[in-house]
Amino acid sequence: METITLEAQFRAKVGRIANFFRKNNLIPAVLFGHNIKNQNLVVPKKAFLGVYKQAGESTLVDLKVDQAAPVKVLIHDTQINPLTDVITHVDFYQVSMTEKLETEIVLQFVGESPAVKNSGGILVKSMDKIRVRCLPGDLVHEINVDLGTLENFGDVISIKNINLPHGIEILGHTDDAIATVVKPISEEELKAMEEKPVADVTTIKTEAEEKKAKDEAEKATEAESK
């Protein structure tokens, strides 16, 4: 597998200076992991985006901080500005190559379902990634899911049907569905749904209205009895 490398610099100051880094096309980051002290870093924005596109969050990256030897990391998390969709912070997790870790691997759907292609079925995907446990060296960027097995309406691809790479253990229920094909709605069914009578909401009283009317009636009865 090709080695993916990213260079970073140690960041001595934290806090408001982070905005200065962002204006200069640097992304503040932190490196953490088992038995290591957290390190505040910055990474070049352009270089990081290229690595992130290639590695995602399930492929090992060689992170080189200043003049130190590269360490194996995963891009653990990214913080994104909800208004601009710009990445504002990155968490790198340094792994131990001898200790299993838990992460998510993206599902890559390949091929075409005969039920969709030939019969107009509707493909329904229930998940686009799965959680796994494995040694860092066994991680893969993605796991293929062959849609060609969905030949008929109602056919299902479950987690247990995936061909897993060596060393990868699925976390969760293996019977959970990943994808299925459902029968399309016919014109007659669609027309029947459109013609289905709708309840007249003007005749429906809310619970509050009914309580109010009841209270008013009780007050009137009490007034008449006096």
Secondary structure as the mmCIF struct_conf table of DSSP 4:
data_model
#
loop_
_struct_conf.conf_type_id
_struct_conf.id
_struct_conf.beg_label_comp_id
_struct_conf.beg_label_asym_id
_struct_conf.beg_label_seq_id
_struct_conf.end_label_comp_id
_struct_conf.end_label_asym_id
_struct_conf.end_label_seq_id
HELX_LH_PP_P HELX_LH_PP_P1 GLU A 2 ILE A 4
STRN STRN1 THR A 5 PHE A 10
BEND BEND1 GLY A 15 GLY A 15
TURN_TY1_P TURN_TY1_P1 ARG A 16 ARG A 16
HELX_RH_AL_P HELX_RH_AL_P1 ILE A 17 LYS A 23
TURN_TY1_P TURN_TY1_P2 ASN A 24 ASN A 25
STRN STRN2 LEU A 26 GLY A 33
TURN_TY1_P TURN_TY1_P3 HIS A 34 ASN A 35
BEND BEND2 ILE A 36 ILE A 36
STRN STRN3 GLN A 39 PRO A 44
HELX_RH_AL_P HELX_RH_AL_P2 LYS A 45 ALA A 55
TURN_TY1_P TURN_TY1_P4 GLY A 56 GLU A 57
BEND BEND3 SER A 58 THR A 59
STRN STRN4 VAL A 61 VAL A 65
TURN_TY1_P TURN_TY1_P5 ASP A 66 GLN A 67
BEND BEND4 ALA A 68 ALA A 68
HELX_LH_PP_P HELX_LH_PP_P2 ALA A 69 PRO A 70
STRN STRN5 VAL A 71 ILE A 80
TURN_TY1_P TURN_TY1_P6 PRO A 82 THR A 84
STRN STRN6 ILE A 87 GLN A 94
HELX_LH_PP_P HELX_LH_PP_P3 VAL A 95 SER A 96
TURN_TY1_P TURN_TY1_P7 MET A 97 THR A 98
BEND BEND5 GLU A 99 GLU A 99
STRN STRN7 LEU A 101 VAL A 110
BEND BEND6 GLY A 111 GLY A 111
HELX_RH_AL_P HELX_RH_AL_P3 PRO A 114 LYS A 117
TURN_TY1_P TURN_TY1_P8 ASN A 118 SER A 119
STRN STRN8 ILE A 122 LYS A 125
BEND BEND7 ASP A 128 ASP A 128
STRN STRN9 LYS A 129 CYS A 134
HELX_RH_3T_P HELX_RH_3T_P1 PRO A 136 ASP A 138
BEND BEND8 HIS A 141 HIS A 141
STRN STRN10 GLU A 142 ASP A 146
HELX_RH_3T_P HELX_RH_3T_P2 LEU A 147 THR A 149
BEND BEND9 ASN A 152 ASN A 152
TURN_TY1_P TURN_TY1_P9 PHE A 153 GLY A 154
STRN STRN11 VAL A 156 SER A 158
HELX_RH_3T_P HELX_RH_3T_P3 ILE A 159 ASN A 161
BEND BEND10 ILE A 162 ILE A 162
HELX_LH_PP_P HELX_LH_PP_P4 LEU A 164 PRO A 165
TURN_TY1_P TURN_TY1_P10 HIS A 166 GLY A 167
STRN STRN12 GLU A 169 ILE A 170
BEND BEND11 GLY A 172 GLY A 172
TURN_TY1_P TURN_TY1_P11 THR A 174 ASP A 175
STRN STRN13 ALA A 177 VAL A 182
HELX_LH_PP_P HELX_LH_PP_P5 LYS A 183 SER A 186
HELX_RH_AL_P HELX_RH_AL_P4 GLU A 187 GLU A 195
BEND BEND12 LYS A 196 LYS A 196
HELX_LH_PP_P HELX_LH_PP_P6 PRO A 197 ALA A 199
HELX_RH_3T_P HELX_RH_3T_P4 VAL A 201 THR A 203
HELX_LH_PP_P HELX_LH_PP_P7 ILE A 204 THR A 206
HELX_RH_AL_P HELX_RH_AL_P5 GLU A 207 SER A 225
#
